[in-house]
Amino acid sequence: MKKFLLAATAAALVQLGLMGNASAAELRYAAAGDIYGLDPDSMTDSFSNNFLAHIYEPLVRYNKELKIEPALALSWEVVKPDVVRFKLRQGVKFHDGADFSADDVVMSLMRAIDENSPIKGNLPALKSVEKIDDYTVDLHLAGPTPLLNNYLTNIAVFDSGWLEKNNAVKPINAELGQEGYTSTHANGTGPFKLESRRPDAQTVLVANEGWWDKPQHNLTKVIFTPIASDATRVAALLSGEVDIITPSPLQDAKRIAANPGTKVLENPGLRTIMMNFNMRDKLVDGNVEGNPFKDVRVRKAVYQAINMDLVRDKIMRGKSRVSGMQIAPEVPGFDAKLNERFPYDPAAAKALLTEAGYPNGFQFNMNCPNDAYVNDEEVCQAMTAMLAQVGLNAKLVAEARTLHFKKAQEGQTDMFMIGWATLPMLDGFSVLSAMLHSPEEKLGTWNPGGYKNAKVDELVKKIDVELDESKRRAMMVEAFGITEQEVAWLPLHQQPLSWAVRDNVEVVQTADDLLRLWYVNVK
C-alpha cells in the first residue's frame, strides 16, 4: 500500500508538471484550488483576486503592515465631501507597452461598478469618475465615504484601449459561469506578467522588468499549480518539487516542521468561517412545506446544536479561534460581548425545534467547499453529524469552490459555508454592507439567503457616510447586536493562517492570508 501511495503521488506530480529543478529566482507555488479566471472584476473570490493582484494594480494598496500606501495614484485630497481628487503616477506602462493615464482609471472604475459587475458592492459609494487631465481624476461619490481608499485597494486598473479593442468594456461574472476575452488574457501594470495559463493545471507568471516600483523580490518566474489533495500538496513540498503551499494542512504541521528543509508558517487570521441560511419561501432540498429557516427559533436551534469547541480541538488541532461574531477581533466593529456564542446545548436545540413545530426535525441541503478553507469539508461533516443528534437531516454537498459559490449566489443552497476576511475594507462595514443589508443595488451582494431587517438597513446606510470613527463603530456594534439575536448568519471560527515553505524561501505572512509575491525572495 505504501509503495502504491508513493507511486500515485509521483504520478500526480508528473501530471501537474512539477518534476524538475527550479532556478534560484524561480518560485513554484501550489494551492488547494485554481483561480476562476484572469479578470479581477469578474469574481468576489479573495484567492483569485489576490493572485491577480500580481498582474493588475489598484490606485492604492496595502503594504506588508496592512497600511494603505500609494500605487497607481501618487496622492489624493478631498475637494468636497462627495468629491475626492487623485493625482496619478506618470511613466507607468501596461504589460503590452501602452501608457497608463486617466482614461484607464475612468473606464476601469466605471467597469467595476457596472450594474452587472459582481464586485460593484466593493465600491458602493462611487457615482462617476471625471477626467481632469491626463494624470488627474475626480471621484464623485454618493456622499462622504470614510472607507474610500480601503475600497480602492481591491479595484484593478485595466488598459482602456485594450478593453475596447477586445470588446471587454462591460464586466462578466465568472461565478455564474460567464466568460470573455479577459477570462483568458491579461494586461496589467503589476510586478508580474502572464506567460501562460492552463486552467486547473498551471499558470505561469514572469517578472515585469518594466515595473514602475522598486522590486523587493528576486523572482524571475512564478509557476502556480493547483493541487486539491492535501497529501499530494504536502508530498510536493517535502520532496522539493514546490517551494510554498497554501494552505498547509494542520494535521501535517509537525511532519513538515520536522522535515529537513521545510517549515510551517502559522499566525492568527482575519477570515471568519460562517454558514448562511436560506430564508426564502421554500427549501431547495427539503421534506417539509415552506421554509423552517425563516423562523429564528430554528436558526438558533441549528446554532446551539453545533459544538465549535469540539471542532476547534479535534478538527482544527486547537488552532482556530471560535467566534460568535462575523468579524475577527482585529477588525473595527468587533465587540467582545457580542463575540460570546450561544451555548452549545442539544437539549435546548430540540426544545426550540419542537416549539417551532418541528419536533422530528426536517431535511435540507448543506453546501460546503472542499478546496477553499482549512479543513472545510471536515468541519461540515462534523456539523452534519451534530445536527443529526437533534433530528436535523443536513444532506452534505461538498464540491470545488468554483461550483460551490456559483450555487450559493444562484440560491441553490439551504445552508452554505463562506469565509470572509472583510477584505478589501478591513472593516466591519464589509460584512454589514455585503452580507447583512438586504439585497439592494450595490448592497447585499452576498446575501443570497435573503435576510432583511429594516433597522439594520438603516444603520448600514448611516455607517456608510459617518466620518466620526467612534460613532461609526458604535453603530456597527448596534447592527451586529441585532443580527446576532436574529441569527442572521451562523458564525463558526476564524481559521488559522497555515502556510508551509522551503527553508530557502523568505515570505511575508500577513493577517489577511494573502500571499504577496512581490515581497518573496528565494535564496
C-alpha distance (Angstrom), angle and dihedral (degrees) to the residues before:
residue distance angle dihedral
M1 . . .
K2 3.82 . .
K3 3.81 91.5 .
F4 3.78 89.8 48.9
L5 3.82 92.7 52.7
L6 3.80 92.4 48.4
A7 3.78 91.3 49.2
A8 3.80 91.8 47.8
T9 3.80 91.5 49.9
A10 3.80 92.0 49.5
A11 3.79 90.7 48.4
A12 3.80 90.7 51.3
L13 3.79 91.4 51.0
V14 3.79 92.1 50.4
Q15 3.78 91.0 49.0
L16 3.80 90.6 50.2
G17 3.79 91.2 51.7
L18 3.79 94.9 -116.7
M19 3.81 99.8 127.7
G20 3.77 115.7 106.0
N21 3.78 138.5 56.9
A22 3.77 126.4 -73.6
S23 3.78 126.3 -133.3
A24 3.81 119.0 -118.3
A25 3.79 93.7 -93.6
E26 3.79 99.1 36.9
L27 3.79 118.3 102.5
R28 3.79 122.6 -157.1
Y29 3.77 109.4 -159.3
A30 3.81 128.7 -174.0
A31 3.80 129.0 -172.7
A32 3.79 134.9 176.2
G33 3.80 95.0 -103.9
D34 3.77 144.0 14.1
I35 3.79 128.9 -106.0
Y36 3.81 119.4 -99.6
G37 3.78 93.5 -119.2
L38 3.79 141.9 -61.9
D39 3.81 101.6 -72.1
P40 3.84 111.8 92.8
D41 3.82 90.7 -165.3
S42 3.80 91.9 58.9
M43 3.81 100.3 69.3
T44 3.80 145.5 32.2
D45 3.81 93.3 -147.1
S46 3.83 108.2 128.0
F47 3.79 95.3 -151.2
S48 3.80 93.0 52.6
N49 3.78 93.5 46.2
N50 3.79 92.2 47.6
F51 3.79 91.3 53.0
L52 3.80 91.5 48.1
A53 3.83 90.2 50.6
H54 3.80 85.2 77.9
I55 3.81 88.8 63.7
Y56 3.81 103.8 30.8
E57 3.79 128.0 41.3
P58 3.82 136.7 -154.9
L59 3.80 130.5 -140.4
V60 3.81 89.8 -101.2
R61 3.80 131.6 13.7
Y62 3.80 144.0 -168.6
N63 3.79 115.5 -103.2
K64 3.81 126.5 -149.1
E65 3.83 89.9 -77.5
L66 3.83 89.5 51.5
K67 3.79 90.6 -113.3
I68 3.80 119.6 138.5
E69 3.79 115.4 -108.1
P70 3.83 135.7 168.8
A71 3.80 118.8 -80.3
L72 3.81 118.8 157.7
A73 3.79 88.0 -7.3
L74 3.79 118.2 66.8
S75 3.80 97.8 -164.3
W76 3.80 143.8 -13.8
E77 3.80 138.6 -155.9
V78 3.79 137.1 -173.9
V79 3.80 106.8 -112.7
K80 3.80 93.3 176.8
P81 3.82 130.5 -8.4
D82 3.79 88.2 -92.5
V83 3.82 99.6 34.5
V84 3.82 126.0 69.3
R85 3.81 120.6 -177.0
F86 3.80 121.3 -147.9
K87 3.78 124.7 -161.9
L88 3.80 109.1 -149.9
R89 3.76 130.6 -139.1
Q90 3.81 114.3 -104.7
G91 3.79 126.5 -143.6
V92 3.81 95.1 35.5
K93 3.80 117.7 139.6
F94 3.76 132.8 -163.6
H95 3.78 118.5 -124.0
D96 3.81 91.3 -97.5
G97 3.82 90.9 54.5
A98 3.81 98.9 -101.5
D99 3.81 117.3 140.4
F100 3.81 119.9 -109.2
S101 3.81 116.0 -125.9
A102 3.79 145.0 149.7
D103 3.82 92.0 -78.0
D104 3.80 88.9 66.5
V105 3.80 92.4 52.0
V106 3.80 93.3 48.6
M107 3.79 94.1 51.2
S108 3.81 95.2 40.6
L109 3.79 96.7 51.0
M110 3.80 93.0 44.4
R111 3.81 89.0 48.8
A112 3.81 89.6 53.5
I113 3.82 93.3 54.3
D114 3.80 96.2 41.5
E115 3.80 110.9 133.8
N116 3.81 89.7 -113.0
S117 3.80 94.6 48.7
P118 3.82 115.3 114.0
I119 3.83 89.1 -150.3
K120 3.80 97.5 50.6
G121 3.80 88.0 110.4
N122 3.81 88.6 63.6
L123 3.80 90.4 70.0
P124 3.81 104.0 28.8
A125 3.80 99.0 154.6
L126 3.81 97.8 53.9
K127 3.80 115.3 107.2
S128 3.79 102.0 168.0
V129 3.80 144.7 -21.9
E130 3.80 121.5 -127.9
K131 3.79 124.5 -159.9
I132 3.81 110.1 -136.7
D133 3.80 95.7 175.4
D134 3.80 136.3 -29.4
Y135 3.79 91.8 -70.0
T136 3.80 104.1 27.4
V137 3.80 130.0 73.0
D138 3.78 133.9 175.6
L139 3.79 119.4 -144.4
H140 3.80 110.8 -148.8
L141 3.78 111.4 -152.7
A142 3.78 136.9 -165.3
G143 3.80 87.5 -119.0
P144 3.80 141.6 -45.9
T145 3.80 108.1 -21.9
P146 3.82 115.7 -164.9
L147 3.81 93.2 -175.7
L148 3.81 100.1 45.3
N149 3.81 96.0 121.2
N150 3.79 91.2 43.3
Y151 3.80 88.1 56.7
L152 3.77 93.4 46.2
T153 3.80 93.4 57.8
N154 3.79 87.5 76.9
I155 3.81 100.4 44.2
A156 3.81 112.9 97.4
V157 3.79 122.6 -145.7
F158 3.81 116.3 -133.8
D159 3.80 130.9 -167.3
S160 3.82 102.5 -98.5
G161 3.80 92.9 -152.3
W162 3.80 91.0 51.3
L163 3.81 91.3 50.4
E164 3.80 91.8 49.9
K165 3.80 93.7 45.9
N166 3.80 91.7 52.7
N167 3.82 98.2 41.8
A168 3.81 91.1 -113.9
V169 3.81 104.0 123.3
K170 3.81 90.5 111.6
P171 3.81 116.3 67.9
I172 3.79 126.1 -117.4
N173 3.81 130.2 -148.1
A174 3.80 111.1 -127.3
E175 3.80 91.1 -178.6
L176 3.81 87.8 65.6
G177 3.79 92.1 47.6
Q178 3.82 96.3 -100.9
E179 3.80 118.2 148.8
G180 3.80 136.9 -172.0
Y181 3.78 142.0 155.7
T182 3.80 91.3 -68.0
S183 3.81 90.6 56.1
T184 3.80 90.8 70.7
H185 3.81 104.4 21.6
A186 3.81 131.8 57.4
N187 3.80 136.7 -167.4
G188 3.79 116.6 170.6
T189 3.78 139.5 142.3
G190 3.80 97.1 -116.9
P191 3.81 133.3 122.4
F192 3.82 93.4 -91.5
K193 3.79 134.9 46.4
L194 3.77 127.4 -147.7
E195 3.80 111.1 -107.3
S196 3.80 100.3 171.2
R197 3.78 142.9 -21.0
R198 3.78 134.5 -159.4
P199 3.83 108.1 178.3
D200 3.80 113.8 -121.6
A201 3.82 89.7 4.8
Q202 3.81 116.0 58.3
T203 3.80 143.0 -22.8
V204 3.79 120.0 -166.0
L205 3.80 125.7 -159.4
V206 3.80 127.5 -174.3
A207 3.78 127.7 -158.8
N208 3.79 116.1 -90.9
E209 3.79 101.8 -126.8
G210 3.79 90.1 -169.7
W211 3.81 95.1 55.3
W212 3.80 112.3 142.2
D213 3.82 93.3 -136.7
K214 3.81 128.4 73.7
P215 3.83 106.3 -102.8
Q216 3.79 116.7 -120.4
H217 3.80 89.8 -172.9
N218 3.79 132.9 71.1
L219 3.80 98.2 -149.5
T220 3.77 122.1 132.7
K221 3.79 96.3 176.7
V222 3.80 138.8 14.0
I223 3.80 119.3 -157.2
F224 3.79 110.1 -165.3
T225 3.81 119.9 -167.1
P226 3.80 125.9 177.8
I227 3.80 110.9 -137.1
A228 3.80 111.4 -179.3
S229 3.81 96.3 -174.0
D230 3.80 112.9 85.3
A231 3.80 90.5 -153.5
T232 3.80 93.7 51.7
R233 3.81 92.4 44.8
V234 3.81 92.1 51.7
A235 3.81 91.6 44.5
A236 3.80 89.5 53.6
L237 3.80 90.8 54.4
L238 3.79 96.1 44.2
S239 3.80 92.5 49.1
G240 3.80 92.7 49.2
E241 3.79 95.9 -113.5
V242 3.83 92.7 121.3
D243 3.80 131.0 29.0
I244 3.79 102.1 -149.3
I245 3.80 136.6 17.9
T246 3.80 130.3 -165.7
P247 2.88 123.1 -135.4
S248 3.77 103.9 21.2
P249 3.82 108.5 -154.1
L250 3.79 110.6 -110.6
Q251 3.79 91.9 -137.9
D252 3.81 90.3 60.1
A253 3.82 97.4 48.6
K254 3.80 96.1 103.1
R255 3.79 93.1 46.2
I256 3.80 92.7 49.8
A257 3.81 92.5 46.2
A258 3.81 91.2 49.7
N259 3.79 93.7 48.6
P260 3.83 113.9 97.7
G261 3.80 109.7 -111.3
T262 3.82 100.3 19.2
K263 3.80 136.5 85.1
V264 3.80 139.8 -177.0
L265 3.80 123.8 -123.5
E266 3.82 113.6 -154.9
N267 3.80 130.6 170.3
P268 3.81 137.3 149.5
G269 3.79 111.4 -80.9
L270 3.78 136.0 -144.2
R271 3.80 96.2 -139.6
T272 3.80 114.1 107.7
I273 3.80 115.6 -157.4
M274 3.81 112.8 -146.1
M275 3.80 144.4 158.9
N276 3.79 127.0 -120.0
F277 3.81 123.2 -144.1
N278 3.79 124.4 -139.8
M279 3.82 103.7 -125.8
R280 3.79 96.3 173.3
D281 3.81 122.2 116.6
K282 3.82 96.5 -88.3
L283 3.77 139.1 30.2
V284 3.79 116.6 -113.8
D285 3.80 93.2 -136.0
G286 3.79 107.6 11.0
N287 3.76 138.0 136.8
V288 3.81 98.1 -148.9
E289 3.77 134.5 69.2
G290 3.78 117.8 -94.3
N291 3.79 121.7 -6.8
P292 3.82 120.8 -59.4
F293 3.81 90.9 -165.4
K294 3.80 89.5 73.2
D295 3.81 85.4 73.9
V296 3.82 113.1 82.1
R297 3.81 89.5 -147.9
V298 3.79 90.2 62.9
R299 3.79 92.6 47.5
K300 3.81 90.4 49.8
A301 3.80 89.8 48.4
V302 3.80 89.8 56.7
Y303 3.79 89.4 48.4
Q304 3.81 94.2 50.9
A305 3.80 93.1 45.3
I306 3.82 92.0 63.3
N307 3.80 119.9 83.1
M308 3.79 104.7 -153.4
D309 3.80 93.0 175.2
L310 3.81 88.1 62.4
V311 3.81 90.9 46.9
R312 3.81 89.1 52.0
D313 3.80 94.6 47.9
K314 3.81 100.1 41.0
I315 3.80 108.1 26.1
M316 3.80 102.4 26.5
R317 3.83 93.9 40.0
G318 3.79 90.6 -123.4
K319 3.81 92.0 -63.0
S320 3.81 103.2 107.0
R321 3.81 124.1 86.9
V322 3.81 112.1 -128.1
S323 3.80 109.8 -132.5
G324 3.78 137.9 -159.2
M325 3.81 92.1 -176.6
Q326 3.77 132.6 60.9
I327 3.80 91.2 -123.8
A328 3.80 133.7 59.4
P329 3.83 123.8 -111.5
E330 3.82 91.0 -105.4
V331 3.83 92.8 59.9
P332 3.84 121.2 91.8
G333 3.81 108.8 -109.7
F334 3.80 94.3 43.1
D335 3.80 117.4 134.1
A336 3.80 122.1 -170.6
K337 3.82 93.6 -145.4
L338 3.79 92.0 54.0
N339 3.78 89.4 49.3
E340 3.81 90.7 68.8
R341 3.80 107.3 104.2
F342 3.77 126.2 -135.6
P343 3.81 102.9 -98.2
Y344 3.79 120.9 -93.0
D345 3.81 101.2 -107.9
P346 3.84 120.3 152.9
A347 3.81 91.4 -175.6
A348 3.80 91.1 55.3
A349 3.81 89.3 46.3
K350 3.82 91.4 54.1
A351 3.80 90.6 47.7
L352 3.80 91.2 52.0
L353 3.80 91.6 49.9
T354 3.81 90.8 50.1
E355 3.79 91.3 48.0
A356 3.80 89.5 50.9
G357 3.81 91.2 51.8
Y358 3.81 100.5 -100.0
P359 3.82 105.6 102.7
N360 3.81 90.3 154.0
G361 3.77 94.9 42.8
F362 3.81 123.0 -131.5
Q363 3.79 142.7 -116.5
F364 3.80 128.2 -97.3
N365 3.80 138.8 150.2
M366 3.79 124.3 -100.4
N367 3.79 115.1 -160.1
C368 3.79 121.0 -159.0
P369 3.79 134.6 168.7
N370 3.78 118.7 -122.2
D371 3.81 97.8 -159.5
A372 3.81 107.0 36.6
Y373 3.80 109.6 71.3
V374 3.79 139.5 25.8
N375 3.82 107.7 -73.0
D376 3.79 90.2 -19.4
E377 3.81 97.8 159.0
E378 3.81 92.6 43.3
V379 3.81 91.0 52.9
C380 3.80 90.4 52.0
Q381 3.79 92.3 47.7
A382 3.79 89.1 54.1
M383 3.80 91.9 48.8
T384 3.80 93.5 50.9
A385 3.81 89.4 53.3
M386 3.81 91.3 49.3
L387 3.80 92.4 48.2
A388 3.79 90.1 50.5
Q389 3.82 87.7 60.3
V390 3.81 89.4 67.5
G391 3.82 95.2 41.2
L392 3.81 99.5 -94.9
N393 3.81 114.2 135.6
A394 3.79 105.4 -152.2
K395 3.81 108.2 -176.3
L396 3.78 104.2 -148.6
V397 3.80 118.4 -138.4
A398 3.81 110.4 -175.5
E399 3.80 118.3 -177.8
A400 3.81 145.7 141.3
R401 3.78 113.6 -57.0
T402 3.81 93.3 -118.4
L403 3.81 89.7 63.8
H404 3.79 94.3 33.8
F405 3.80 96.5 58.9
K406 3.79 92.4 41.2
K407 3.81 89.2 57.9
A408 3.79 91.4 44.7
Q409 3.80 94.0 53.3
E410 3.80 91.2 45.5
G411 3.82 91.4 54.6
Q412 3.80 94.9 -114.1
T413 3.80 94.5 134.3
D414 3.81 137.4 76.1
M415 3.79 93.0 -161.6
F416 3.78 125.8 6.2
M417 3.79 136.3 177.8
I418 3.77 124.2 -123.5
G419 3.79 135.2 167.0
W420 3.82 119.3 -143.1
A421 3.79 125.7 -172.0
T422 3.85 95.0 177.2
L423 3.78 89.4 -112.1
P424 2.92 135.2 -165.6
M425 3.80 90.9 15.0
L426 3.81 100.9 46.3
D427 3.80 85.0 -151.8
G428 3.81 136.3 106.0
F429 3.78 89.3 -115.7
S430 3.80 86.7 76.1
V431 3.80 91.1 69.9
L432 3.79 95.1 36.5
S433 3.80 94.8 52.0
A434 3.80 99.8 39.1
M435 3.81 104.1 31.7
L436 3.81 109.0 22.0
H437 3.80 105.0 35.3
S438 3.78 112.9 85.5
P439 3.82 114.0 -102.9
E440 3.80 105.9 -82.0
E441 3.80 125.9 146.2
K442 3.83 105.4 -60.3
L443 3.80 94.7 -3.9
G444 3.78 128.1 81.4
T445 3.80 92.0 26.6
W446 3.83 90.2 149.7
N447 3.78 98.4 39.7
P448 3.82 101.1 97.9
G449 3.80 91.1 148.2
G450 3.80 89.6 67.5
Y451 3.82 101.4 -124.7
K452 3.81 111.2 174.2
N453 3.79 135.2 -180.0
A454 3.80 120.5 164.3
K455 3.81 94.1 -149.1
V456 3.80 91.7 51.5
D457 3.80 90.3 49.2
E458 3.80 89.7 51.3
L459 3.81 92.4 49.6
V460 3.80 93.0 47.6
K461 3.79 91.2 55.2
K462 3.81 91.0 49.8
I463 3.81 93.2 47.3
D464 3.78 89.5 51.3
V465 3.82 92.9 65.9
E466 3.81 103.5 26.8
L467 3.81 110.5 115.7
D468 3.82 95.3 -176.1
E469 3.81 102.4 92.9
S470 3.81 96.3 -155.8
K471 3.81 91.2 52.4
R472 3.80 90.9 45.9
R473 3.79 92.2 53.4
A474 3.80 93.6 46.3
M475 3.80 90.9 53.5
M476 3.80 91.2 47.2
V477 3.81 90.4 53.8
E478 3.81 90.1 48.9
A479 3.79 92.2 51.4
F480 3.80 93.2 46.6
G481 3.80 89.1 49.6
I482 3.80 91.2 56.9
T483 3.79 94.7 47.2
E484 3.80 92.1 46.5
Q485 3.80 92.3 55.9
E486 3.79 89.6 48.4
V487 3.83 91.8 46.8
A488 3.78 88.9 -130.9
W489 3.81 89.0 169.7
L490 3.79 132.7 7.4
P491 3.85 109.6 -120.1
L492 3.80 115.5 -155.7
H493 3.81 115.1 173.0
Q494 3.77 147.5 -51.4
Q495 3.77 105.9 -99.7
P496 3.79 118.6 -134.4
L497 3.76 120.9 -109.8
S498 3.77 105.1 -112.9
W499 3.79 121.5 177.6
A500 3.78 130.0 152.9
V501 3.79 127.9 -154.9
R502 3.75 141.7 173.6
D503 3.79 114.5 -97.8
N504 3.80 92.4 -109.8
V505 3.80 92.6 61.2
E506 3.81 119.7 91.4
V507 3.80 110.9 -161.6
V508 3.82 136.0 166.9
Q509 3.80 112.8 -130.3
T510 3.80 111.4 -158.9
A511 3.81 127.0 -169.3
D512 3.81 92.4 -110.3
D513 3.84 89.6 67.0
L514 3.79 92.4 -126.3
L515 3.78 118.0 140.8
R516 3.80 108.7 -138.0
L517 3.79 105.1 -164.8
W518 3.80 92.7 -170.6
Y519 3.82 86.1 76.5
V520 3.84 95.6 48.2
N521 3.77 124.0 107.8
V522 3.80 127.5 -174.5
K523 3.80 112.9 -152.9
